[in-house]
Amino acid sequence: MCSRDPSPPPASYVKGGGGIFTDMAVHDLDMTRFLAGSDPIDILAVGSTHIDMSIKDFEGSEKYDTASCIVRYPNGVQAMIDVCRQSSFGYDQRAEVLGTKGMIQTDNVYPNTAKIYKKDYTGNADMPFDFFLSRYNEAYVTETIAFCDSLVNDKPVPCTGTDGLIALVMAIAADKSAAENRWVKFSEIIKEVYCSSPTECELISQDAMFPEGFRPTNNPEDLLVPDFDKQKSSGSFSDKFKKMFAK
């Protein structure tokens, strides 16, 4: 999956926005969960600065204008995402799902379906949309109708608050992965957010709204630090080893 914007936003927008994973890739991370039809396990992410040098000295992932992620799902399913703050020809947002029996692709959205065939050119008559209100016009209308339908007819919304929270957790995990150059489990983020210390773990981290793999532990007591005095009184490993052969 790729998501590339027509041009970089102002540095003032990027500053304090949480970084490219939170203010941009979060939508694509959310989309991979929808396409996979299951909850992810962990993530590996990298980022770099190639286009907008005005942000290269920002903190954390705010300095990135280009980034990539690999998300692992159950049963060996993998999702690959690349995002960039600039695409010179308009919004470049395509998705591809490859399976054992075939493949599904979605292409960019164009103002029309006209194509030109000439001896020196074959392709679309127009460039892809380069303004978000045009690119996502149908999406905005559809989600507004769904939201109003939920209010008027007392129906559940198609996308829940939990869906949004999980997408945010995925984005924060991507940020952590890029910063620490390693795979990050999503349960680590829940633990950081809701468990300020091993002895102060809030019950919400075990709430059923989180997928099982996102919860830091099944038993909050497992987060407690070992009782040092109890360990000491039971003797060291060498003491126990000696007792085994004392007889």
FINU-80080 format. One line per field, with one value per atom (N, C-alpha, C): residue in three letters; chain; atom name; x, y, z. Coordinates in steps of 0.1 Angstrom, whole numbers, plus 5000, padded with zeros to 4 digits. Layout:
BEGIN
residu: (ALA,...)
chaine: (A,...)
atome: (CA,...)
X: (X,...)
Y: (Y,...)
Z: (Z,...)
//
This chain:
BEGIN
residu: (MET,MET,MET,CYS,CYS,CYS,SER,SER,SER,ARG,ARG,ARG,ASP,ASP,ASP,PRO,PRO,PRO,SER,SER,SER,PRO,PRO,PRO,PRO,PRO,PRO,PRO,PRO,PRO,ALA,ALA,ALA,SER,SER,SER,TYR,TYR,TYR,VAL,VAL,VAL,LYS,LYS,LYS,GLY,GLY,GLY,GLY,GLY,GLY,GLY,GLY,GLY,GLY,GLY,GLY,ILE,ILE,ILE,PHE,PHE,PHE,THR,THR,THR,ASP,ASP,ASP,MET,MET,MET,ALA,ALA,ALA,VAL,VAL,VAL,HIS,HIS,HIS,ASP,ASP,ASP,LEU,LEU,LEU,ASP,ASP,ASP,MET,MET,MET,THR,THR,THR,ARG,ARG,ARG,PHE,PHE,PHE,LEU,LEU,LEU,ALA,ALA,ALA,GLY,GLY,GLY,SER,SER,SER,ASP,ASP,ASP,PRO,PRO,PRO,ILE,ILE,ILE,ASP,ASP,ASP,ILE,ILE,ILE,LEU,LEU,LEU,ALA,ALA,ALA,VAL,VAL,VAL,GLY,GLY,GLY,SER,SER,SER,THR,THR,THR,HIS,HIS,HIS,ILE,ILE,ILE,ASP,ASP,ASP,MET,MET,MET,SER,SER,SER,ILE,ILE,ILE,LYS,LYS,LYS,ASP,ASP,ASP,PHE,PHE,PHE,GLU,GLU,GLU,GLY,GLY,GLY,SER,SER,SER,GLU,GLU,GLU,LYS,LYS,LYS,TYR,TYR,TYR,ASP,ASP,ASP,THR,THR,THR,ALA,ALA,ALA,SER,SER,SER,CYS,CYS,CYS,ILE,ILE,ILE,VAL,VAL,VAL,ARG,ARG,ARG,TYR,TYR,TYR,PRO,PRO,PRO,ASN,ASN,ASN,GLY,GLY,GLY,VAL,VAL,VAL,GLN,GLN,GLN,ALA,ALA,ALA,MET,MET,MET,ILE,ILE,ILE,ASP,ASP,ASP,VAL,VAL,VAL,CYS,CYS,CYS,ARG,ARG,ARG,GLN,GLN,GLN,SER,SER,SER,SER,SER,SER,PHE,PHE,PHE,GLY,GLY,GLY,TYR,TYR,TYR,ASP,ASP,ASP,GLN,GLN,GLN,ARG,ARG,ARG,ALA,ALA,ALA,GLU,GLU,GLU,VAL,VAL,VAL,LEU,LEU,LEU,GLY,GLY,GLY,THR,THR,THR,LYS,LYS,LYS,GLY,GLY,GLY,MET,MET,MET,ILE,ILE,ILE,GLN,GLN,GLN,THR,THR,THR,ASP,ASP,ASP,ASN,ASN,ASN,VAL,VAL,VAL,TYR,TYR,TYR,PRO,PRO,PRO,ASN,ASN,ASN,THR,THR,THR,ALA,ALA,ALA,LYS,LYS,LYS,ILE,ILE,ILE,TYR,TYR,TYR,LYS,LYS,LYS,LYS,LYS,LYS,ASP,ASP,ASP,TYR,TYR,TYR,THR,THR,THR,GLY,GLY,GLY,ASN,ASN,ASN,ALA,ALA,ALA,ASP,ASP,ASP,MET,MET,MET,PRO,PRO,PRO,PHE,PHE,PHE,ASP,ASP,ASP,PHE,PHE,PHE,PHE,PHE,PHE,LEU,LEU,LEU,SER,SER,SER,ARG,ARG,ARG,TYR,TYR,TYR,ASN,ASN,ASN,GLU,GLU,GLU,ALA,ALA,ALA,TYR,TYR,TYR,VAL,VAL,VAL,THR,THR,THR,GLU,GLU,GLU,THR,THR,THR,ILE,ILE,ILE,ALA,ALA,ALA,PHE,PHE,PHE,CYS,CYS,CYS,ASP,ASP,ASP,SER,SER,SER,LEU,LEU,LEU,VAL,VAL,VAL,ASN,ASN,ASN,ASP,ASP,ASP,LYS,LYS,LYS,PRO,PRO,PRO,VAL,VAL,VAL,PRO,PRO,PRO,CYS,CYS,CYS,THR,THR,THR,GLY,GLY,GLY,THR,THR,THR,ASP,ASP,ASP,GLY,GLY,GLY,LEU,LEU,LEU,ILE,ILE,ILE,ALA,ALA,ALA,LEU,LEU,LEU,VAL,VAL,VAL,MET,MET,MET,ALA,ALA,ALA,ILE,ILE,ILE,ALA,ALA,ALA,ALA,ALA,ALA,ASP,ASP,ASP,LYS,LYS,LYS,SER,SER,SER,ALA,ALA,ALA,ALA,ALA,ALA,GLU,GLU,GLU,ASN,ASN,ASN,ARG,ARG,ARG,TRP,TRP,TRP,VAL,VAL,VAL,LYS,LYS,LYS,PHE,PHE,PHE,SER,SER,SER,GLU,GLU,GLU,ILE,ILE,ILE,ILE,ILE,ILE,LYS,LYS,LYS,GLU,GLU,GLU,VAL,VAL,VAL,TYR,TYR,TYR,CYS,CYS,CYS,SER,SER,SER,SER,SER,SER,PRO,PRO,PRO,THR,THR,THR,GLU,GLU,GLU,CYS,CYS,CYS,GLU,GLU,GLU,LEU,LEU,LEU,ILE,ILE,ILE,SER,SER,SER,GLN,GLN,GLN,ASP,ASP,ASP,ALA,ALA,ALA,MET,MET,MET,PHE,PHE,PHE,PRO,PRO,PRO,GLU,GLU,GLU,GLY,GLY,GLY,PHE,PHE,PHE,ARG,ARG,ARG,PRO,PRO,PRO,THR,THR,THR,ASN,ASN,ASN,ASN,ASN,ASN,PRO,PRO,PRO,GLU,GLU,GLU,ASP,ASP,ASP,LEU,LEU,LEU,LEU,LEU,LEU,VAL,VAL,VAL,PRO,PRO,PRO,ASP,ASP,ASP,PHE,PHE,PHE,ASP,ASP,ASP,LYS,LYS,LYS,GLN,GLN,GLN,LYS,LYS,LYS,SER,SER,SER,SER,SER,SER,GLY,GLY,GLY,SER,SER,SER,PHE,PHE,PHE,SER,SER,SER,ASP,ASP,ASP,LYS,LYS,LYS,PHE,PHE,PHE,LYS,LYS,LYS,LYS,LYS,LYS,MET,MET,MET,PHE,PHE,PHE,ALA,ALA,ALA,LYS,LYS,LYS)
chaine: (A,A,A,A,A,A,A,A,A,A,A,A,A,A,A,A,A,A,A,A,A,A,A,A,A,A,A,A,A,A,A,A,A,A,A,A,A,A,A,A,A,A,A,A,A,A,A,A,A,A,A,A,A,A,A,A,A,A,A,A,A,A,A,A,A,A,A,A,A,A,A,A,A,A,A,A,A,A,A,A,A,A,A,A,A,A,A,A,A,A,A,A,A,A,A,A,A,A,A,A,A,A,A,A,A,A,A,A,A,A,A,A,A,A,A,A,A,A,A,A,A,A,A,A,A,A,A,A,A,A,A,A,A,A,A,A,A,A,A,A,A,A,A,A,A,A,A,A,A,A,A,A,A,A,A,A,A,A,A,A,A,A,A,A,A,A,A,A,A,A,A,A,A,A,A,A,A,A,A,A,A,A,A,A,A,A,A,A,A,A,A,A,A,A,A,A,A,A,A,A,A,A,A,A,A,A,A,A,A,A,A,A,A,A,A,A,A,A,A,A,A,A,A,A,A,A,A,A,A,A,A,A,A,A,A,A,A,A,A,A,A,A,A,A,A,A,A,A,A,A,A,A,A,A,A,A,A,A,A,A,A,A,A,A,A,A,A,A,A,A,A,A,A,A,A,A,A,A,A,A,A,A,A,A,A,A,A,A,A,A,A,A,A,A,A,A,A,A,A,A,A,A,A,A,A,A,A,A,A,A,A,A,A,A,A,A,A,A,A,A,A,A,A,A,A,A,A,A,A,A,A,A,A,A,A,A,A,A,A,A,A,A,A,A,A,A,A,A,A,A,A,A,A,A,A,A,A,A,A,A,A,A,A,A,A,A,A,A,A,A,A,A,A,A,A,A,A,A,A,A,A,A,A,A,A,A,A,A,A,A,A,A,A,A,A,A,A,A,A,A,A,A,A,A,A,A,A,A,A,A,A,A,A,A,A,A,A,A,A,A,A,A,A,A,A,A,A,A,A,A,A,A,A,A,A,A,A,A,A,A,A,A,A,A,A,A,A,A,A,A,A,A,A,A,A,A,A,A,A,A,A,A,A,A,A,A,A,A,A,A,A,A,A,A,A,A,A,A,A,A,A,A,A,A,A,A,A,A,A,A,A,A,A,A,A,A,A,A,A,A,A,A,A,A,A,A,A,A,A,A,A,A,A,A,A,A,A,A,A,A,A,A,A,A,A,A,A,A,A,A,A,A,A,A,A,A,A,A,A,A,A,A,A,A,A,A,A,A,A,A,A,A,A,A,A,A,A,A,A,A,A,A,A,A,A,A,A,A,A,A,A,A,A,A,A,A,A,A,A,A,A,A,A,A,A,A,A,A,A,A,A,A,A,A,A,A,A,A,A,A,A,A,A,A,A,A,A,A,A,A,A,A,A,A,A,A,A,A,A,A,A,A,A,A,A,A,A,A,A,A,A,A,A,A,A,A,A,A,A,A,A,A,A,A,A,A,A,A,A,A,A,A,A,A,A,A,A,A,A,A,A,A,A,A,A,A,A,A,A,A,A,A,A,A,A,A,A,A,A,A,A,A,A,A,A,A,A,A,A,A,A,A,A,A,A,A,A,A,A,A,A,A,A,A,A,A,A,A,A,A,A,A,A,A,A,A,A,A,A,A,A,A,A,A,A,A,A,A,A,A,A,A,A,A,A,A,A,A,A,A,A)
atome: (N,CA,C,N,CA,C,N,CA,C,N,CA,C,N,CA,C,N,CA,C,N,CA,C,N,CA,C,N,CA,C,N,CA,C,N,CA,C,N,CA,C,N,CA,C,N,CA,C,N,CA,C,N,CA,C,N,CA,C,N,CA,C,N,CA,C,N,CA,C,N,CA,C,N,CA,C,N,CA,C,N,CA,C,N,CA,C,N,CA,C,N,CA,C,N,CA,C,N,CA,C,N,CA,C,N,CA,C,N,CA,C,N,CA,C,N,CA,C,N,CA,C,N,CA,C,N,CA,C,N,CA,C,N,CA,C,N,CA,C,N,CA,C,N,CA,C,N,CA,C,N,CA,C,N,CA,C,N,CA,C,N,CA,C,N,CA,C,N,CA,C,N,CA,C,N,CA,C,N,CA,C,N,CA,C,N,CA,C,N,CA,C,N,CA,C,N,CA,C,N,CA,C,N,CA,C,N,CA,C,N,CA,C,N,CA,C,N,CA,C,N,CA,C,N,CA,C,N,CA,C,N,CA,C,N,CA,C,N,CA,C,N,CA,C,N,CA,C,N,CA,C,N,CA,C,N,CA,C,N,CA,C,N,CA,C,N,CA,C,N,CA,C,N,CA,C,N,CA,C,N,CA,C,N,CA,C,N,CA,C,N,CA,C,N,CA,C,N,CA,C,N,CA,C,N,CA,C,N,CA,C,N,CA,C,N,CA,C,N,CA,C,N,CA,C,N,CA,C,N,CA,C,N,CA,C,N,CA,C,N,CA,C,N,CA,C,N,CA,C,N,CA,C,N,CA,C,N,CA,C,N,CA,C,N,CA,C,N,CA,C,N,CA,C,N,CA,C,N,CA,C,N,CA,C,N,CA,C,N,CA,C,N,CA,C,N,CA,C,N,CA,C,N,CA,C,N,CA,C,N,CA,C,N,CA,C,N,CA,C,N,CA,C,N,CA,C,N,CA,C,N,CA,C,N,CA,C,N,CA,C,N,CA,C,N,CA,C,N,CA,C,N,CA,C,N,CA,C,N,CA,C,N,CA,C,N,CA,C,N,CA,C,N,CA,C,N,CA,C,N,CA,C,N,CA,C,N,CA,C,N,CA,C,N,CA,C,N,CA,C,N,CA,C,N,CA,C,N,CA,C,N,CA,C,N,CA,C,N,CA,C,N,CA,C,N,CA,C,N,CA,C,N,CA,C,N,CA,C,N,CA,C,N,CA,C,N,CA,C,N,CA,C,N,CA,C,N,CA,C,N,CA,C,N,CA,C,N,CA,C,N,CA,C,N,CA,C,N,CA,C,N,CA,C,N,CA,C,N,CA,C,N,CA,C,N,CA,C,N,CA,C,N,CA,C,N,CA,C,N,CA,C,N,CA,C,N,CA,C,N,CA,C,N,CA,C,N,CA,C,N,CA,C,N,CA,C,N,CA,C,N,CA,C,N,CA,C,N,CA,C,N,CA,C,N,CA,C,N,CA,C,N,CA,C,N,CA,C,N,CA,C,N,CA,C,N,CA,C,N,CA,C,N,CA,C,N,CA,C,N,CA,C,N,CA,C,N,CA,C,N,CA,C,N,CA,C,N,CA,C,N,CA,C,N,CA,C,N,CA,C,N,CA,C,N,CA,C,N,CA,C,N,CA,C,N,CA,C,N,CA,C,N,CA,C,N,CA,C,N,CA,C,N,CA,C,N,CA,C,N,CA,C,N,CA,C,N,CA,C,N,CA,C,N,CA,C,N,CA,C,N,CA,C,N,CA,C,N,CA,C,N,CA,C,N,CA,C,N,CA,C,N,CA,C,N,CA,C,N,CA,C,N,CA,C,N,CA,C,N,CA,C,N,CA,C,N,CA,C,N,CA,C,N,CA,C,N,CA,C,N,CA,C,N,CA,C,N,CA,C,N,CA,C,N,CA,C,N,CA,C,N,CA,C)
X: (5008,5000,5009,5006,5013,5004,5009,5001,5011,5009,5018,5010,5013,5005,5011,5003,5008,5020,5020,5031,5032,5043,5045,5037,5032,5025,5035,5030,5039,5046,5058,5066,5058,5050,5042,5032,5027,5018,5025,5037,5044,5049,5053,5058,5047,5050,5040,5029,5029,5018,5020,5031,5032,5041,5044,5053,5045,5052,5046,5038,5041,5033,5019,5019,5007,4998,5004,4996,4993,5000,4998,4996,5006,5005,4994,4989,4979,4967,4963,4952,4955,4967,4971,4972,4977,4978,4964,4955,4941,4936,4939,4934,4939,4952,4957,4950,4946,4938,4924,4918,4905,4907,4917,4919,4923,4931,4936,4924,4915,4904,4907,4919,4923,4932,4935,4943,4958,4966,4981,4988,5000,5009,5020,5028,5039,5042,5052,5055,5069,5075,5088,5087,5093,5092,5105,5107,5119,5114,5122,5119,5131,5129,5141,5136,5145,5142,5148,5140,5145,5140,5129,5122,5122,5117,5115,5126,5137,5148,5145,5133,5130,5125,5123,5119,5130,5141,5151,5157,5156,5161,5150,5138,5127,5129,5122,5123,5116,5122,5115,5111,5100,5095,5089,5089,5085,5094,5107,5117,5116,5108,5107,5096,5100,5090,5087,5094,5093,5094,5086,5086,5080,5084,5079,5077,5067,5063,5060,5064,5059,5051,5039,5030,5028,5030,5027,5014,5006,4993,4994,4983,4983,4983,4987,4988,4998,5008,5019,5015,5004,5000,5009,5014,5022,5016,5017,5013,5024,5026,5037,5032,5037,5031,5043,5042,5051,5044,5048,5042,5053,5048,5057,5049,5055,5048,5047,5053,5053,5052,5042,5041,5039,5048,5047,5036,5029,5018,5004,5003,4990,4990,4978,4977,4980,4990,4994,4990,4978,4973,4967,4975,4971,4972,4964,4965,4965,4971,4972,4971,4963,4962,4965,4975,4980,4976,4969,4966,4970,4967,4971,4963,4951,4942,4941,4948,4947,4951,4948,4952,4941,4940,4931,4939,4937,4944,4933,4937,4929,4939,4934,4942,4940,4947,4945,4931,4927,4914,4917,4910,4912,4900,4901,4889,4879,4884,4876,4882,4876,4881,4887,4888,4893,4908,4911,4925,4929,4942,4947,4956,4955,4963,4969,4982,4990,5003,5010,5022,5033,5032,5042,5036,5024,5018,5006,5005,4993,4991,4979,4976,4964,4963,4951,4952,4940,4940,4943,4940,4943,4952,4958,4966,4956,4961,4953,4949,4938,4934,4946,4947,4958,4953,4939,4934,4925,4927,4921,4905,4899,4885,4879,4887,4884,4886,4898,4902,4893,4889,4881,4866,4861,4847,4837,4839,4829,4830,4842,4844,4838,4840,4834,4819,4813,4799,4793,4800,4796,4797,4808,4809,4799,4796,4786,4772,4769,4756,4755,4766,4766,4765,4772,4771,4757,4751,4737,4727,4729,4721,4721,4733,4735,4728,4729,4722,4707,4702,4687,4681,4687,4681,4687,4695,4701,4708,4716,4724,4739,4746,4760,4768,4778,4786,4795,4797,4806,4820,4825,4839,4838,4842,4840,4852,4850,4861,4873,4870,4880,4889,4882,4890,4900,4895,4904,4916,4912,4923,4933,4929,4938,4947,4942,4950,4960,4957,4966,4977,4974,4984,4993,4988,4997,5007,5002,5010,5021,5017,5027,5038,5033,5043,5052,5047,5056,5067,5062,5072,5083,5079,5088,5098,5093,5101,5111,5107,5117,5128,5124,5133,5143,5138,5147,5152,5148,5153,5151,5138,5135,5120,5116,5102,5096,5084,5077,5063,5060,5047,5037,5025,5015,5012,5014,5011,5021,5033,5042,5037,5029,5024,5013,5004,4993,4999,5010,5016,5022,5028,5034,5023,5011,5001,4993,4990,4982,4989,5002,5009,5021,5019,5029,5041,5039,5050,5045,5054,5050,5039,5039,5029,5017,5016,5005,4999,4994,4988,4973,4967,4953,4946,4934,4926,4922,4922,4917,4927,4939,4948,4944,4935,4930,4916,4911,4897,4895,4883,4880,4880,4880,4880,4894,4904,4917,4918,4923,4925,4935,4934,4942,4957,4962,4976,4981,4971,4975,4976,4970,4971,4984,4990,5004,5005,4995,4996,4982,4980,4967,4964,4975,4973,4982,4975,4983,4993,4991,5001,5014,5014,5026,5036,5030,5039,5046,5042,5048,5063,5072,5086,5087,5097,5098,5101,5097,5100,5114,5123,5137,5140,5134,5137,5132,5121,5116,5126,5131,5141,5154,5158,5170,5169,5157,5155,5155,5151,5150,5164,5174,5188,5191,5203,5208,5208,5209,5210,5221,5233,5244,5242,5235,5231,5222,5212,5203,5210,5220,5228,5236,5242,5250,5241,5229,5220,5217,5216,5212,5222,5234,5245,5251,5244,5249,5248,5238,5236,5244)
Y: (4988,5000,5012,5022,5035,5046,5057,5069,5081,5088,5099,5112,5122,5135,5143,5152,5160,5169,5175,5184,5184,5187,5187,5198,5195,5206,5216,5227,5237,5231,5236,5231,5234,5244,5248,5237,5230,5219,5207,5204,5192,5193,5205,5208,5206,5196,5193,5184,5179,5171,5156,5152,5138,5130,5135,5128,5121,5117,5111,5099,5091,5079,5083,5093,5097,5106,5115,5125,5121,5110,5106,5091,5083,5068,5061,5068,5062,5057,5064,5060,5048,5046,5034,5022,5025,5014,5009,5018,5014,5006,5010,5003,4989,4987,4973,4964,4969,4961,4958,4967,4965,4954,4955,4946,4932,4932,4919,4912,4919,4913,4907,4912,4906,4917,4914,4924,4921,4931,4929,4925,4920,4915,4925,4929,4938,4946,4955,4964,4968,4970,4975,4987,4998,5010,5017,5025,5033,5046,5056,5069,5077,5087,5095,5108,5117,5131,5132,5134,5136,5148,5154,5164,5178,5178,5190,5192,5199,5201,5211,5218,5227,5219,5206,5198,5188,5188,5178,5178,5189,5190,5189,5186,5184,5171,5170,5159,5147,5135,5122,5121,5115,5112,5125,5136,5148,5153,5148,5151,5143,5133,5124,5129,5129,5132,5119,5108,5096,5084,5074,5063,5051,5039,5026,5018,5009,5000,4986,4976,4963,4959,4954,4950,4935,4928,4914,4910,4902,4898,4882,4877,4862,4855,4842,4833,4837,4845,4848,4860,4866,4877,4890,4896,4908,4920,4931,4943,4953,4958,4968,4981,4992,5005,5015,5023,5034,5047,5057,5070,5081,5091,5102,5115,5126,5139,5146,5140,5146,5136,5139,5131,5142,5144,5155,5154,5143,5141,5141,5144,5144,5133,5130,5120,5106,5099,5086,5076,5071,5062,5050,5039,5027,5015,5005,4993,4981,4971,4958,4947,4937,4925,4913,4906,4894,4882,4872,4860,4848,4836,4824,4821,4828,4825,4837,4848,4860,4872,4884,4897,4907,4917,4928,4941,4950,4963,4974,4985,4997,5008,5016,5026,5040,5049,5063,5068,5079,5085,5097,5097,5107,5115,5127,5135,5129,5120,5113,5100,5093,5080,5080,5092,5094,5090,5083,5079,5084,5086,5091,5080,5077,5068,5075,5077,5084,5076,5080,5072,5076,5087,5091,5091,5087,5087,5078,5070,5062,5063,5068,5069,5078,5081,5090,5104,5109,5123,5133,5130,5140,5133,5142,5137,5134,5126,5123,5135,5135,5147,5151,5165,5170,5178,5177,5185,5175,5175,5164,5164,5176,5176,5170,5171,5164,5149,5146,5132,5124,5130,5122,5126,5133,5138,5127,5116,5105,5099,5098,5092,5101,5115,5124,5123,5123,5122,5109,5098,5085,5084,5089,5088,5098,5109,5118,5112,5106,5099,5088,5080,5069,5075,5086,5092,5097,5104,5109,5098,5087,5075,5069,5069,5064,5073,5086,5095,5094,5095,5095,5082,5071,5058,5050,5056,5050,5036,5037,5026,5027,5016,5017,5023,5031,5037,5026,5027,5016,5015,5027,5027,5032,5024,5027,5035,5040,5047,5038,5025,5015,5013,5013,5013,5024,5036,5048,5047,5041,5040,5030,5019,5009,5014,5022,5028,5037,5045,5054,5046,5035,5026,5021,5017,5012,5023,5035,5047,5049,5049,5052,5041,5028,5017,5019,5024,5026,5037,5047,5057,5052,5043,5037,5028,5021,5012,5019,5030,5038,5044,5048,5055,5045,5032,5022,5012,5012,5003,4989,4985,4972,4969,4956,4953,4957,4962,4966,4959,4953,4947,4958,4957,4967,4967,4956,4955,4964,4966,4975,4989,4994,5007,5008,4998,4998,4998,4991,4991,5004,5011,5025,5035,5034,5044,5042,5029,5027,5021,5018,5013,5022,5032,5042,5035,5025,5017,5003,4993,4980,4978,4987,4986,4995,5002,5011,5009,4997,4993,4995,5004,5006,4994,4992,4981,4982,4995,4997,4990,4988,4981,4967,4961,4948,4948,4960,4961,4953,4948,4939,4947,4960,4968,4966,4962,4960,4945,4943,4929,4922,4909,4902,4905,4905,4908,4922,4931,4944,4946,4936,4937,4933,4940,4937,4924,4920,4907,4903,4890,4885,4888,4889,4891,4903,4914,4926,4923,4913,4910,4906,4901,4896,4908,4920,4932,4937,4931,4935,4930,4938,4935,4923,4914,4902,4907,4899,4902,4898,4908,4905,4897,4901,4894,4879,4877,4863,4855,4861,4854,4851,4861,4859,4848,4847,4837,4823,4822,4809,4804,4812,4808,4811,4812,4814,4801,4802,4790,4781,4787,4779,4771,4778,4771,4759,4761,4750,4739,4743,4733,4724,4731,4724,4714,4718,4710,4697,4698,4687,4675,4679,4669,4667,4673,4672,4658,4651,4637,4628)
Z: (5000,5000,5000,4992,4991,4993,5000,5003,5002,4991,4989,4985,4993,4991,4980,4974,4963,4966,4979,4983,4998,5003,5018,5025,5037,5044,5050,5054,5060,5072,5075,5086,5099,5100,5112,5114,5104,5105,5111,5106,5110,5124,5128,5142,5152,5161,5171,5167,5154,5149,5153,5159,5163,5154,5142,5133,5121,5111,5099,5101,5112,5114,5120,5129,5136,5127,5120,5112,5098,5093,5079,5078,5082,5080,5088,5098,5107,5099,5088,5080,5072,5068,5060,5069,5082,5091,5095,5096,5099,5087,5075,5063,5062,5066,5066,5075,5086,5096,5090,5083,5076,5065,5057,5046,5051,5062,5067,5074,5080,5087,5100,5106,5119,5125,5138,5145,5144,5142,5140,5152,5150,5161,5164,5154,5157,5144,5145,5134,5134,5122,5119,5110,5114,5106,5105,5094,5092,5086,5087,5082,5077,5069,5064,5059,5056,5051,5037,5027,5013,5006,5010,5003,5010,5022,5029,5040,5036,5045,5056,5056,5067,5079,5078,5090,5094,5088,5091,5105,5112,5125,5136,5132,5141,5150,5161,5170,5164,5167,5164,5150,5148,5134,5127,5134,5128,5117,5118,5108,5095,5095,5083,5074,5061,5050,5042,5045,5038,5048,5048,5057,5052,5058,5054,5066,5065,5076,5071,5079,5077,5090,5087,5099,5097,5108,5108,5114,5107,5112,5114,5120,5122,5109,5110,5098,5088,5092,5083,5073,5075,5066,5070,5059,5061,5053,5059,5052,5051,5039,5036,5032,5039,5036,5033,5023,5022,5020,5027,5027,5024,5017,5014,5013,5018,5018,5005,4994,4981,4970,4961,4948,4938,4929,4919,4910,4908,4899,4905,4918,4925,4935,4941,4951,4945,4951,4947,4958,4957,4968,4962,4963,4957,4967,4965,4974,4966,4971,4964,4975,4972,4981,4973,4976,4969,4977,4971,4978,4970,4975,4968,4955,4954,4942,4933,4937,4928,4935,4929,4934,4932,4941,4939,4940,4931,4931,4931,4938,4936,4931,4921,4915,4920,4915,4919,4913,4919,4915,4905,4894,4884,4882,4876,4874,4864,4855,4846,4841,4833,4829,4815,4809,4795,4794,4784,4781,4767,4766,4753,4747,4734,4728,4715,4716,4705,4703,4692,4690,4700,4706,4716,4731,4733,4746,4747,4757,4760,4775,4779,4793,4796,4809,4813,4807,4804,4799,4809,4822,4833,4843,4852,4863,4874,4884,4896,4903,4911,4919,4928,4929,4938,4949,4952,4964,4971,4985,4993,4992,4991,4990,4977,4967,4954,4955,4960,4961,4970,4981,4990,4991,4980,4980,4983,4976,4978,4992,4997,5011,5021,5020,5030,5029,5018,5016,5023,5020,5025,5040,5046,5060,5067,5061,5067,5067,5056,5055,5066,5067,5077,5091,5094,5107,5110,5101,5103,5104,5097,5098,5112,5118,5131,5141,5139,5149,5148,5136,5134,5137,5133,5135,5146,5154,5166,5162,5152,5148,5152,5153,5156,5145,5147,5136,5130,5117,5111,5116,5120,5125,5140,5149,5163,5169,5181,5188,5190,5192,5195,5182,5170,5158,5157,5161,5160,5170,5182,5192,5188,5182,5178,5167,5158,5147,5153,5163,5170,5177,5183,5190,5179,5167,5157,5152,5151,5147,5157,5170,5181,5181,5178,5178,5166,5155,5143,5146,5153,5157,5166,5176,5185,5178,5168,5160,5152,5146,5138,5147,5159,5168,5174,5176,5183,5173,5161,5150,5154,5157,5161,5158,5159,5159,5172,5171,5184,5184,5195,5197,5202,5198,5201,5216,5223,5237,5245,5239,5246,5247,5237,5237,5247,5248,5258,5272,5274,5287,5290,5281,5283,5286,5279,5281,5294,5297,5308,5321,5319,5331,5334,5342,5345,5352,5359,5366,5368,5371,5373,5384,5393,5404,5403,5391,5389,5375,5373,5360,5361,5353,5353,5346,5351,5346,5332,5327,5313,5303,5307,5297,5295,5303,5301,5296,5292,5288,5275,5274,5262,5249,5250,5237,5230,5237,5230,5225,5213,5209,5218,5219,5229,5228,5216,5214,5218,5220,5224,5239,5246,5261,5266,5276,5280,5287,5294,5302,5306,5307,5311,5326,5334,5348,5352,5356,5360,5371,5379,5390,5384,5372,5365,5363,5363,5361,5374,5385,5398,5398,5404,5405,5415,5413,5422,5436,5445,5459,5462,5463,5465,5477,5489,5501,5500,5494,5492,5484,5473,5465,5472,5481,5488,5498,5505,5515,5510,5497,5491,5486,5487,5483,5469,5465,5452,5444,5431,5422,5426,5430,5434,5447,5456,5468,5466,5457,5454,5447,5438,5431,5440,5450,5460,5468,5471,5479,5472,5458,5450,5452,5454,5454,5468,5478,5492,5497,5493,5498,5490)
//
